[in-house]
Amino acid sequence: MSATLHPRTNEPKMSTVVLESVLTCPHCGFAKQETMPTDACQFFYECGNCGTVLRPKPGDCCVFCSYGSVSCPPIQQYKDCCNPD
């Protein structure tokens, strides 16, 4: 039996939500583990090394979906990140 894949991210559906993700700055490569919010999208993130303000890539709902090692909690749960209902 194959795993169910998320239609947008093509990631398998996770049985437990992962709240930690490593954000990697595309400008300088600096990586830092951060805790993801469970009740809001995070549209901006300032790199702790170079100061670049990261924004989601087109089609992504938040910086974690664009630059994180793990997609945001709503996406992991197959929900719309910006419209949880």
Secondary structure as GFF3:
##gff-version 3
##sequence-region A 1 85
A	DSSP	beta_strand	20	24	.	.	.	ID=ss1
A	DSSP	beta_strand	31	35	.	.	.	ID=ss2
A	DSSP	beta_strand	45	46	.	.	.	ID=ss3
A	DSSP	beta_strand	53	54	.	.	.	ID=ss4
A	DSSP	alpha_helix	63	67	.	.	.	ID=ss5
A	DSSP	alpha_helix	73	76	.	.	.	ID=ss6
###
